[in-house]
Amino acid sequence: MKKAKKIFAWLHLWVGLTVGLIFSIAAATGAILVFEDELDPLLYPSLYYAQSNNDAYQLPLSIDSLYNLALQYAKGAAINSLVIREKTNHQEAVFFQTRGDRLTRHLFSINPYTGKLQQDIKGKQHLFTFSEELHRQLLMGKTGKVITGICCLSYLVILITGLFLWWPKNSKILRQRLKIKWDAKFKRVNWDLHAVAGFYSLPILFLIAFTGLTWSYKWFNNGIFFIFDGKGPQKELIHSGENKSQQKGSLEQMYSQTQRLLPYSSDVTLYFPEDAINLVRVSKEQHHASIANVVDQLFFDRNTGELVKKELYATRSKGMKVRRLIFPIHTGSLYGLPTKLLAFLSCLIGSSLPITGFIIWLKRKNKKKNSKIKKQVHNHYEIVN
């Protein structure tokens, strides 16, 4: 048992010192991203709401007209997606994103009544896009993705070894390890912030780190489908018809058909083709569902506007349904505000654990160093005397 504890302590210390800074960054940016849906409209209202329209009887422009205006505003960049927001008491702006690197792509909105550009910012100027890139790739592209993947695996080791080291020998020690002694000296408070706060946040942090492996490792993502479907993820190739003319299918008709087939209230997102499969993917999330990320998708031929395929959540395989749960579990949005608060607090604690752990190690190191110096001085006086 002592040998195992020694090994676990060594792993906890040195793996923690190696990836601690990276995990602090990942946890801090994760805390920021938890409330993206709530904070983004407050920080960037022009991306969401149309500026006041004096003519109460003016009808909005067609989606096709707005798309053509977006191509002009994008100045040669391809349009990746557009979002037509759910109807509320406000006048909603239509939101567009250009294709390309997330930090350099443009995020902009158009007033659907006047056709005027309301706001145009790059991804690196947008708090949540910047935070997500820092969270996922450390702003280092593929290299950063590899590093965060290793960090994710390493953090699971830190959490498991940390629980082993925390585990009390008796009920008296258990009581001490379940509460922070705020009136104690700094050394004890720091230790409690590491051990006690770490214990309470451990289940959530473990889920966050474990689900994070989905984006880091293909084998982990595929494993979800093998476990629940008995086979890997299936990609069905869908081909659109040839378009000998330059005519494109009507986006307005695609939107109308989507609203007819999926009549519940929600934002509608259109993703535009970027390869030979010339299809427009229309996505709509069921906000009335008991869990988050329940999404229905329709695929339309970009050339003719005809519906090619329906991918309704209700008809998806078990593997795909579980895979869709990964994101809301990772972000804390699974059951709305309660789980978001849990994820937010756990991420804040998680970002502090490498700091409190480093302080514990530093103080022990200095204590050993001072003890060694005192011993050398004591031996020196013994020789002299």
N, C-alpha and C positions, 0 to 999 in steps of 0.2 A: 504493500500500500504506500509506504514512504517513497519507494523507488518510482512508482507511478505518479505520485504527487510531484516529485522532483522533475520528472519528464514533462508533465503538464505545465508546471510553473515555468520551465525553460521555454516551452513552445509559446505559452501565453505572452511571456516577456518579449522574446525576440521576434516573433511574428508580428506582435503588436507594435514594436518599435519600427519594424520594416514598413508596414502598410498603414500605420496610424494616421499620418498626415493625409494620405489619400482618402482614407475612410472619413476623416473629419470633414474634408471638402465634400465628399459624396453625401454624407448625412446632412450637412448644413444646406446644400443646394436642394436635397430631397425635402427638407422642411419648408423651403421656399415654394417648391412645386406643389405641395399638398393642397394649398388653397389657390391654385392658379385660376380655376373657374370663377371663384368669388372675387379675386383681386384684380384680374385682368380688365374687366369692364370699368373698374374704378380708376385704374392707372392710365388706361388708354380708351376713354369713352368714345372718341371719334372713330375708333375701329368698330364700334358696336352700334352707336346711335346716330341717326341722320340729323343733321342740323335743322333747326326749325324751318318748316315750310309754310310760307305765308298763305299760299293758295290751298285752302282746305279741300278743294274739289279736284286738284291735280292728281292724275293717276300715275302710278309708278311706271318707269320705262320697262320694256320687256327684258327678260334675262339675256336674250341674244344681243340686244343693244348694249346692255351693261358689259357683256363679255367683250364686245368689239371696242368699247371705250377702254376697258381694262388692258387690251392689247396695245392701245395707243399710250396709255399711262405707263405700261411696263417697258416701253422704249426698246423693243426687240427681244425682251426676255419671254420665254414661254410661260404660259399660265399653268400652274400645277393644280390649283383647286379654287373653288369659290364656295362661300357659305351664305345661304339664305336663312336668316335667323327666324326662330319661332316668333309668331306675332305676340306682342305684349302691349302695354299702354304707351310705349314709346314708338317712335318711328325708327325702324331698324335700318342700319346701313348694310350694304352688301360687301362682304369681306373677300379679298383675293390674296393668294400667295403665288409667287413666281417659282419656277423650278430652279434647282441648283443647290449648292451648299447652304445649309441651314443658317449660317451666320451671315452670308452675303445676299441671300434671297430677299426679295421685297415683300413686306406685309402692308397692304393698303386697303382702303375702304372707299366706296363710291356712294354718294347720295342717290338713292334709287329714283328720286323725283326730279332732280335737276341734272344728274349725270356728272356732277362736279366731284373732283378728287378731294376727299376730306383729310386723309392722313396717309403718309407714305414713309415707312421706316424700314431699315434693314434689320435682319435677325439679330445681329450683334448689339443693336440699340434697344432690343425688346428684352426686358428683364427675364421673362420666363423661357424664351428661346435660348438666350445666353446661358441661363442657369442649367437648362436641360443638356446643352452641349458640354458644359463643364462637368455636369453630373455623370454623363455617359462616356465622354471621351477625353475629359480634361483639356479640351480645346486642342487636342493633338491628333485628331483624325483616327485612323486605324490603329496606330501605335497606342494611343490613349485608350482605345476600346479594349485592347489586349491587357493593358495595365489594370483597368478597372475590373476586368473579368477575373484576373489573378487575385485582386484585392477582395472581390466578392467571395471567392473560395476560401481565401485566407481568413476572412472575417468569421466564417462559420467555425473554423478551427479555434479562433479566439473566443467565441461565444461558448463553445462546448467546454474548452479547458477552463474558462472563467467560471462556469457553473460548478465544475468539479472542485476548483479551488475555493469557491464560496461556501460549498456545502458544509454545514456546521456539525461538530461532533456530538453536541448535546443541546437540550432545550434552552439552556441559559445563553449559549452562544447564538442560538437561532434568534432569540429575542433581540439581541444586539445587532444582528445582521438584517433586521427587518425595519429598522428606523434610523434616521440620521440624527446624530447627537449634535444639534446646532450650537449648544453652549460650550462645547469642548474646544480644545486648541485647534489651530489650523490644520495640523498634521492629521488629527482624527477626523475632522470635518471633510477634508480632502479624500481620505480613505473611504469614508461613508458615501460620499458623492460618487466614488468609483464603484464600490462594491454593492451598496444598497440600491442606488439608482440604477446601476447596471443590471441588478437582479430583476427589478420590476419591469424594466424595458426589454429584457432579454427575449421573451416570446415574440413580441412585435418585430424587434430587430432581426431575429432569426428568420421570420417569414419574409421580411423585406429583402434580406440578403439572399435567401434561398430562391425566391421568385426572380430576383435580379439576374440569376444565372441564365434565364430564358433568353435574354438579349445578348449575352456574352458567348454562349456556347450552343452551336447548332445541335450537338448530340443531346443536350438537355431539352431543347425545344422539341426535337423529334421524339424523344423519350416519352413525352406527355401523350402523344398520339399512339405510340406503340403500347403503352400501358392501358389506355382507355378504348382504343379502336383495334388493337392487334396489328396495326400497320402504320407506316409513316404518313405524314401529311400528304394528301392527294391534291395535285394541281391539275384541274381540268382545263385544257386549252379551248378557248372560245374564239372563233374567227368571225370577223365582220365581212360583209360583202364588199366587192370592189366598188370604188367610186370613180367612174370615168369622168364625171363632171367635177367642178370645184365646189358644188353645193354641199352643205353640211346639214345634218339633222337639226331640227329645232330644239334648242335647250328649254324653251318655254314649254313645249309639248312634253319633254322628258320630265320636267318638274311637275306639270299638271298630272301626268300619269302616275308619278310617284305618290302624289298627294291622294290620288284616287285609290291606289292599291294599298297604301300605308296611311290610312286616314287619321292616325293619332297626331297630336301636336308635338312638334320637335323641330330642331334645326335640320336643314337639308344641306348636305355637302356633296358637291359634284367634283369628282377627280377626273382629270383629262388625260387622254392616252399619251404615253411617251415612247411607245414601241410600235411594232408592226401590228399588234393586236389592237385595232382601232376602236376601242370601246370606252364609253364614258361610264364610270362607276358612280352610282348615286347611293349615298349612305345616310341612314336615319336611325337615331338611337331611341329606344323605348324608355323615356324618362319615367313612365308610370310603372315600370317593372320593379320588383322587390329588391333587385340587385343592379349594380351599375354595369355598363358596357354590354348591354343587350342590344345588338345592332342588326338591322335588316339591310340588305343590299340588293340593288337592281342594276343590271348591266344593259346599256343601250348601245346600238350601233351608231357610231359617230356620224356615219355617212347618211343613214336613212332616218335615224331617230327611233327605229323600231326596238322594242324590248327583246333582248336576246336570252337573258337568264335572270332567275330570281334566286337569291340566297337568303332565305328567311331564317332567323335564329331558331325558330321552333323545329325546323327540319335539319339543323346541323347535327353532326355526329357528336358523341359524348366527348371525344378528344378535342374537337373544336370548341365546344361549350366550356370545357375546363380551361383550354388555352385562353379564351376570352376573359376568364376570371382572373388570370394572372396579373393583368394590368391594374384592375381595381384593388386587388390584394396588395400589390406592390406600392401603390400610391395612397392606400387608405380610403379610397372612395367607395369601397364595396357596399357599405350600408349608410352612406351619406355622412353627415356631420359628426356623429359619435365616433365612427372609425377614423375619420379624418383627424379629429382631435387626438386620438390615440397615436396615430402615425406621426403627427406633428410633434407631440411631446417626446415620443420615443426617438425621433430623429434629432431633436435638440439634445437629449441626453446622450445619444450615440455620438454626436459631434464633440461632446465634452469628454467622453471616456478616454480617448488617446491622450488628452491634455492632463487629466487627473492621474492617469496611469504613468505618464512620463514624470510627473512630479513625485509620485511614490518611488519610482526607480531612482530618480536623481537624489532624493533625500537618503535612501538606503546606500547608494553609492558613496555619497559624501560622508555618511556615518562610518562606513567601512574604511574609507580613506583616513578620516580623523582618528579612528581607533588604531589603525596601523601606525600613524605618526606618533601617537601617544605611547604605543608599545616600544617603538624605536627609541624615543626619548628616555623611557623608563630603563631600557636595557643599557643605554649610554651611561646613565648615572650609576647603575650597578657596577659597570666596568671601572668607572672613575673612582668610586668609593672602594 
